[in-house]
Amino acid sequence: MVKERKYKLVIFDLDGTLMNTSPGIFESANKTREAMGLSREEDLSVMSRFIGPPIKDCFRVTYNMTDEKQIEEAVTIFRGFYTSHGMYQAVPFQGMKDTLKSLKDQGYLLAVGTMKHGSTAKAMMTHFGFDPYFDEVAGSDEHGVLTKGLIVQSLCEQFGVLPSEAVLVGDTMHDALGAEFAHVDFIAAQYGFGFPDGVEVGKGIDAVIAQPLDLLPLLRAE
């Protein structure tokens, strides 16, 4: 008797889950500061706030920006540098392509659900050779209306799968909250940016992986 899998759709966050994008994000943030007449930020604990949230929120929280016109200016500068230079500084995590290939060969639907702008995320998947593995790449919209939860929810609807048949893999609590909103299971990528060493299964976290290949035994047929 062939055992059935619990999930049909596996959704991956991008930043800190598929690849280490911090070098390009940090440099783009500093280029934005310089363009706005500010000094570079060298404190990595401050720069790490740019990983995960929508880019507008990054400028609000990290630099206490309240003027919406200033925030829009910062976002425009950031995106201009990131799409021309920063996104190419990312480094795919070791074992990720092998993991995706194995899941694809097993018949899983695979998708990217990211707070990056959708066109940027798709360009990165092509540049780094990830696009053959993904059935869809979904990102944020121009106006920053979409949340991680809404993106995950829309992917389930697009593929016609129930929330119970989908799982999100991500590396921050922003991802965990998005999974909770969409009523899908959540796997915490401890190798990424947002979870401390020793994070455990608990409220909102259904499993923890220390490296991409750890996904494979988790997602085998039950």
Short mmCIF file of the C-alpha atoms (twelve columns), coordinates in Angstrom:
data_MODEL
# 
_entry.id   MODEL 
# 
loop_
_atom_site.group_PDB 
_atom_site.id 
_atom_site.type_symbol 
_atom_site.label_atom_id 
_atom_site.label_alt_id 
_atom_site.label_comp_id 
_atom_site.label_asym_id 
_atom_site.label_seq_id 
_atom_site.Cartn_x 
_atom_site.Cartn_y 
_atom_site.Cartn_z 
_atom_site.pdbx_PDB_model_num 
ATOM 1   C CA . MET A 1   0.000  0.000  0.000   1 
ATOM 2   C CA . VAL A 2   1.375  3.403  -1.022  1 
ATOM 3   C CA . LYS A 3   1.440  5.854  1.881   1 
ATOM 4   C CA . GLU A 4   0.031  9.330  1.342   1 
ATOM 5   C CA . ARG A 5   1.920  12.532 1.982   1 
ATOM 6   C CA . LYS A 6   0.505  15.068 4.414   1 
ATOM 7   C CA . TYR A 7   1.330  18.020 2.154   1 
ATOM 8   C CA . LYS A 8   0.849  18.793 -1.516  1 
ATOM 9   C CA . LEU A 9   2.298  22.326 -1.569  1 
ATOM 10  C CA . VAL A 10  5.573  23.486 0.015   1 
ATOM 11  C CA . ILE A 11  6.034  27.259 0.160   1 
ATOM 12  C CA . PHE A 12  9.470  28.747 0.768   1 
ATOM 13  C CA . ASP A 13  10.367 32.151 2.114   1 
ATOM 14  C CA . LEU A 14  13.289 33.652 0.173   1 
ATOM 15  C CA . ASP A 15  15.514 35.812 2.421   1 
ATOM 16  C CA . GLY A 16  17.312 33.595 4.920   1 
ATOM 17  C CA . THR A 17  15.501 30.452 3.762   1 
ATOM 18  C CA . LEU A 18  16.447 29.829 0.130   1 
ATOM 19  C CA . MET A 19  19.565 31.979 0.232   1 
ATOM 20  C CA . ASN A 20  21.607 34.354 2.347   1 
ATOM 21  C CA . THR A 21  20.591 37.722 0.928   1 
ATOM 22  C CA . SER A 22  21.969 39.847 3.762   1 
ATOM 23  C CA . PRO A 23  25.102 41.178 1.967   1 
ATOM 24  C CA . GLY A 24  23.077 42.787 -0.806  1 
ATOM 25  C CA . ILE A 25  20.300 43.990 1.504   1 
ATOM 26  C CA . PHE A 26  22.735 45.599 3.938   1 
ATOM 27  C CA . GLU A 27  24.721 47.285 1.171   1 
ATOM 28  C CA . SER A 28  21.535 48.553 -0.488  1 
ATOM 29  C CA . ALA A 29  20.348 49.986 2.824   1 
ATOM 30  C CA . ASN A 30  23.656 51.789 3.295   1 
ATOM 31  C CA . LYS A 31  23.631 53.110 -0.266  1 
ATOM 32  C CA . THR A 32  20.165 54.475 0.495   1 
ATOM 33  C CA . ARG A 33  21.449 56.184 3.647   1 
ATOM 34  C CA . GLU A 34  24.323 57.747 1.751   1 
ATOM 35  C CA . ALA A 35  22.015 58.989 -1.010  1 
ATOM 36  C CA . MET A 36  19.865 60.645 1.653   1 
ATOM 37  C CA . GLY A 37  22.850 62.374 3.263   1 
ATOM 38  C CA . LEU A 38  23.258 59.975 6.179   1 
ATOM 39  C CA . SER A 39  26.299 58.063 7.362   1 
ATOM 40  C CA . ARG A 40  26.660 54.320 6.790   1 
ATOM 41  C CA . GLU A 41  25.311 51.979 9.447   1 
ATOM 42  C CA . GLU A 42  27.915 49.436 10.555  1 
ATOM 43  C CA . ASP A 43  25.985 47.823 13.430  1 
ATOM 44  C CA . LEU A 44  24.852 44.443 12.104  1 
ATOM 45  C CA . SER A 45  22.236 44.101 14.844  1 
ATOM 46  C CA . VAL A 46  20.595 47.235 13.450  1 
ATOM 47  C CA . MET A 47  20.962 46.152 9.824   1 
ATOM 48  C CA . SER A 48  19.417 42.763 10.601  1 
ATOM 49  C CA . ARG A 49  16.070 44.530 11.049  1 
ATOM 50  C CA . PHE A 50  15.965 44.761 7.259   1 
ATOM 51  C CA . ILE A 51  15.504 40.999 7.028   1 
ATOM 52  C CA . GLY A 52  11.910 39.816 6.958   1 
ATOM 53  C CA . PRO A 53  9.487  42.756 7.202   1 
ATOM 54  C CA . PRO A 54  8.105  44.744 4.241   1 
ATOM 55  C CA . ILE A 55  10.706 47.251 3.070   1 
ATOM 56  C CA . LYS A 56  8.609  50.271 4.141   1 
ATOM 57  C CA . ASP A 57  8.400  48.877 7.662   1 
ATOM 58  C CA . CYS A 58  12.166 48.348 7.655   1 
ATOM 59  C CA . PHE A 59  12.770 52.068 7.223   1 
ATOM 60  C CA . ARG A 60  10.069 52.968 9.731   1 
ATOM 61  C CA . VAL A 61  11.361 50.654 12.449  1 
ATOM 62  C CA . THR A 62  15.106 50.768 11.834  1 
ATOM 63  C CA . TYR A 63  15.498 54.506 11.284  1 
ATOM 64  C CA . ASN A 64  12.331 55.795 12.965  1 
ATOM 65  C CA . MET A 65  11.109 57.393 9.743   1 
ATOM 66  C CA . THR A 66  7.602  58.815 10.021  1 
ATOM 67  C CA . ASP A 67  7.344  61.059 6.970   1 
ATOM 68  C CA . GLU A 68  5.659  58.994 4.247   1 
ATOM 69  C CA . LYS A 69  7.304  60.947 1.411   1 
ATOM 70  C CA . GLN A 70  10.713 60.302 2.939   1 
ATOM 71  C CA . ILE A 71  9.879  56.607 3.307   1 
ATOM 72  C CA . GLU A 72  8.758  56.414 -0.335  1 
ATOM 73  C CA . GLU A 73  12.001 58.111 -1.405  1 
ATOM 74  C CA . ALA A 74  14.058 55.662 0.647   1 
ATOM 75  C CA . VAL A 75  12.192 52.661 -0.788  1 
ATOM 76  C CA . THR A 76  12.698 53.898 -4.361  1 
ATOM 77  C CA . ILE A 77  16.438 54.389 -3.826  1 
ATOM 78  C CA . PHE A 78  16.774 51.031 -2.079  1 
ATOM 79  C CA . ARG A 79  14.945 49.104 -4.785  1 
ATOM 80  C CA . GLY A 80  16.929 50.798 -7.534  1 
ATOM 81  C CA . PHE A 81  20.256 49.729 -6.071  1 
ATOM 82  C CA . TYR A 82  19.049 46.320 -4.964  1 
ATOM 83  C CA . THR A 83  17.676 45.333 -8.376  1 
ATOM 84  C CA . SER A 84  20.803 46.540 -10.198 1 
ATOM 85  C CA . HIS A 85  23.444 45.267 -7.773  1 
ATOM 86  C CA . GLY A 86  22.335 43.999 -4.367  1 
ATOM 87  C CA . MET A 87  20.277 40.993 -5.348  1 
ATOM 88  C CA . TYR A 88  23.223 39.451 -7.179  1 
ATOM 89  C CA . GLN A 89  25.261 39.381 -3.949  1 
ATOM 90  C CA . ALA A 90  23.038 36.664 -2.459  1 
ATOM 91  C CA . VAL A 91  24.440 33.201 -1.744  1 
ATOM 92  C CA . PRO A 92  22.186 30.099 -1.988  1 
ATOM 93  C CA . PHE A 93  22.337 27.938 1.118   1 
ATOM 94  C CA . GLN A 94  24.284 24.708 0.782   1 
ATOM 95  C CA . GLY A 95  22.058 21.778 -0.102  1 
ATOM 96  C CA . MET A 96  19.068 23.895 -1.094  1 
ATOM 97  C CA . LYS A 97  19.080 23.010 -4.805  1 
ATOM 98  C CA . ASP A 98  19.416 19.302 -4.000  1 
ATOM 99  C CA . THR A 99  16.504 19.630 -1.579  1 
ATOM 100 C CA . LEU A 100 14.295 21.367 -4.139  1 
ATOM 101 C CA . LYS A 101 15.161 18.854 -6.847  1 
ATOM 102 C CA . SER A 102 14.295 15.943 -4.582  1 
ATOM 103 C CA . LEU A 103 10.965 17.477 -3.567  1 
ATOM 104 C CA . LYS A 104 10.141 18.282 -7.175  1 
ATOM 105 C CA . ASP A 105 10.992 14.722 -8.250  1 
ATOM 106 C CA . GLN A 106 8.611  13.439 -5.556  1 
ATOM 107 C CA . GLY A 107 5.777  15.414 -7.112  1 
ATOM 108 C CA . TYR A 108 5.416  18.267 -4.660  1 
ATOM 109 C CA . LEU A 109 4.094  21.627 -5.800  1 
ATOM 110 C CA . LEU A 110 6.748  24.190 -4.867  1 
ATOM 111 C CA . ALA A 111 6.324  27.931 -4.509  1 
ATOM 112 C CA . VAL A 112 8.148  30.988 -3.234  1 
ATOM 113 C CA . GLY A 113 6.216  33.308 -0.928  1 
ATOM 114 C CA . THR A 114 8.269  36.398 -0.107  1 
ATOM 115 C CA . MET A 115 7.897  40.001 0.989   1 
ATOM 116 C CA . LYS A 116 10.348 40.937 -1.761  1 
ATOM 117 C CA . HIS A 117 8.783  42.651 -4.750  1 
ATOM 118 C CA . GLY A 118 7.430  39.929 -7.027  1 
ATOM 119 C CA . SER A 119 9.453  40.910 -10.102 1 
ATOM 120 C CA . THR A 120 12.672 41.032 -8.059  1 
ATOM 121 C CA . ALA A 121 12.022 37.592 -6.572  1 
ATOM 122 C CA . LYS A 122 11.385 36.101 -10.018 1 
ATOM 123 C CA . ALA A 123 14.560 37.683 -11.407 1 
ATOM 124 C CA . MET A 124 16.565 36.204 -8.530  1 
ATOM 125 C CA . MET A 125 15.138 32.727 -9.079  1 
ATOM 126 C CA . THR A 126 16.196 32.930 -12.727 1 
ATOM 127 C CA . HIS A 127 19.645 34.358 -12.006 1 
ATOM 128 C CA . PHE A 128 20.502 31.729 -9.392  1 
ATOM 129 C CA . GLY A 129 18.997 28.818 -11.327 1 
ATOM 130 C CA . PHE A 130 16.113 28.118 -8.960  1 
ATOM 131 C CA . ASP A 131 13.271 28.742 -11.411 1 
ATOM 132 C CA . PRO A 132 13.060 25.146 -12.788 1 
ATOM 133 C CA . TYR A 133 12.001 23.931 -9.351  1 
ATOM 134 C CA . PHE A 134 9.209  26.384 -8.593  1 
ATOM 135 C CA . ASP A 135 5.671  26.303 -9.911  1 
ATOM 136 C CA . GLU A 136 5.063  29.878 -8.765  1 
ATOM 137 C CA . VAL A 137 7.003  32.808 -7.322  1 
ATOM 138 C CA . ALA A 138 4.783  35.205 -5.382  1 
ATOM 139 C CA . GLY A 139 5.970  38.455 -3.822  1 
ATOM 140 C CA . SER A 140 4.753  41.767 -2.507  1 
ATOM 141 C CA . ASP A 141 2.912  44.331 -4.580  1 
ATOM 142 C CA . GLU A 142 3.870  47.889 -5.534  1 
ATOM 143 C CA . HIS A 143 1.882  49.453 -2.710  1 
ATOM 144 C CA . GLY A 144 2.916  47.068 0.054   1 
ATOM 145 C CA . VAL A 145 -0.651 45.922 0.702   1 
ATOM 146 C CA . LEU A 146 0.055  42.192 0.622   1 
ATOM 147 C CA . THR A 147 1.233  40.540 3.825   1 
ATOM 148 C CA . LYS A 148 3.033  37.212 4.144   1 
ATOM 149 C CA . GLY A 149 -0.217 35.648 5.317   1 
ATOM 150 C CA . LEU A 150 -2.147 36.923 2.309   1 
ATOM 151 C CA . ILE A 151 0.572  35.728 -0.062  1 
ATOM 152 C CA . VAL A 152 0.529  32.232 1.448   1 
ATOM 153 C CA . GLN A 153 -3.259 32.188 1.399   1 
ATOM 154 C CA . SER A 154 -3.359 33.209 -2.277  1 
ATOM 155 C CA . LEU A 155 -0.886 30.474 -3.209  1 
ATOM 156 C CA . CYS A 156 -3.090 27.834 -1.589  1 
ATOM 157 C CA . GLU A 157 -6.081 29.183 -3.491  1 
ATOM 158 C CA . GLN A 158 -4.140 29.341 -6.760  1 
ATOM 159 C CA . PHE A 159 -3.169 25.676 -6.554  1 
ATOM 160 C CA . GLY A 160 -6.489 24.542 -5.154  1 
ATOM 161 C CA . VAL A 161 -5.018 22.999 -2.018  1 
ATOM 162 C CA . LEU A 162 -6.465 23.142 1.470   1 
ATOM 163 C CA . PRO A 163 -4.452 24.960 4.152   1 
ATOM 164 C CA . SER A 164 -3.949 21.574 5.829   1 
ATOM 165 C CA . GLU A 165 -2.232 20.384 2.643   1 
ATOM 166 C CA . ALA A 166 0.345  23.203 2.587   1 
ATOM 167 C CA . VAL A 167 3.376  24.095 4.668   1 
ATOM 168 C CA . LEU A 168 5.511  27.235 4.825   1 
ATOM 169 C CA . VAL A 169 9.262  27.066 5.382   1 
ATOM 170 C CA . GLY A 170 10.714 30.286 6.776   1 
ATOM 171 C CA . ASP A 171 13.319 31.741 9.074   1 
ATOM 172 C CA . THR A 172 11.570 34.522 11.035  1 
ATOM 173 C CA . MET A 173 8.563  35.064 13.254  1 
ATOM 174 C CA . HIS A 174 7.126  37.167 10.407  1 
ATOM 175 C CA . ASP A 175 6.928  33.897 8.474   1 
ATOM 176 C CA . ALA A 176 5.458  32.019 11.426  1 
ATOM 177 C CA . LEU A 177 2.741  34.645 11.830  1 
ATOM 178 C CA . GLY A 178 2.022  34.511 8.096   1 
ATOM 179 C CA . ALA A 179 1.577  30.757 8.308   1 
ATOM 180 C CA . GLU A 180 -0.726 31.162 11.292  1 
ATOM 181 C CA . PHE A 181 -2.846 33.712 9.403   1 
ATOM 182 C CA . ALA A 182 -3.187 31.361 6.424   1 
ATOM 183 C CA . HIS A 183 -3.793 28.322 8.691   1 
ATOM 184 C CA . VAL A 184 -0.882 26.349 7.204   1 
ATOM 185 C CA . ASP A 185 1.808  24.458 9.087   1 
ATOM 186 C CA . PHE A 186 5.167  26.141 9.634   1 
ATOM 187 C CA . ILE A 187 8.716  24.764 9.539   1 
ATOM 188 C CA . ALA A 188 11.362 27.005 11.105  1 
ATOM 189 C CA . ALA A 189 14.668 27.257 9.231   1 
ATOM 190 C CA . GLN A 190 17.091 27.683 12.112  1 
ATOM 191 C CA . TYR A 191 20.004 28.268 9.727   1 
ATOM 192 C CA . GLY A 192 18.477 31.589 8.608   1 
ATOM 193 C CA . PHE A 193 18.315 35.008 10.229  1 
ATOM 194 C CA . GLY A 194 15.456 35.131 12.672  1 
ATOM 195 C CA . PHE A 195 15.439 32.174 15.075  1 
ATOM 196 C CA . PRO A 196 17.906 31.676 17.940  1 
ATOM 197 C CA . ASP A 197 19.859 28.492 18.376  1 
ATOM 198 C CA . GLY A 198 17.788 25.991 20.243  1 
ATOM 199 C CA . VAL A 199 14.401 27.113 18.932  1 
ATOM 200 C CA . GLU A 200 11.961 24.296 19.540  1 
ATOM 201 C CA . VAL A 201 8.677  22.986 18.238  1 
ATOM 202 C CA . GLY A 202 5.888  24.804 20.006  1 
ATOM 203 C CA . LYS A 203 3.138  27.336 19.420  1 
ATOM 204 C CA . GLY A 204 3.224  28.275 15.745  1 
ATOM 205 C CA . ILE A 205 6.242  26.057 14.965  1 
ATOM 206 C CA . ASP A 206 5.511  22.535 13.749  1 
ATOM 207 C CA . ALA A 207 9.102  21.475 12.994  1 
ATOM 208 C CA . VAL A 208 12.645 22.883 13.012  1 
ATOM 209 C CA . ILE A 209 15.405 22.246 10.484  1 
ATOM 210 C CA . ALA A 210 19.114 22.991 10.935  1 
ATOM 211 C CA . GLN A 211 19.900 22.770 7.211   1 
ATOM 212 C CA . PRO A 212 17.883 22.569 3.974   1 
ATOM 213 C CA . LEU A 213 18.371 18.822 3.494   1 
ATOM 214 C CA . ASP A 214 16.643 18.222 6.844   1 
ATOM 215 C CA . LEU A 215 13.386 18.922 5.021   1 
ATOM 216 C CA . LEU A 216 13.539 15.658 3.101   1 
ATOM 217 C CA . PRO A 217 12.902 13.206 5.970   1 
ATOM 218 C CA . LEU A 218 10.205 15.534 7.327   1 
ATOM 219 C CA . LEU A 219 8.300  15.570 4.046   1 
ATOM 220 C CA . ARG A 220 8.473  11.875 3.192   1 
ATOM 221 C CA . ALA A 221 5.174  10.036 2.900   1 
ATOM 222 C CA . GLU A 222 3.664  9.216  6.245   1 
# 
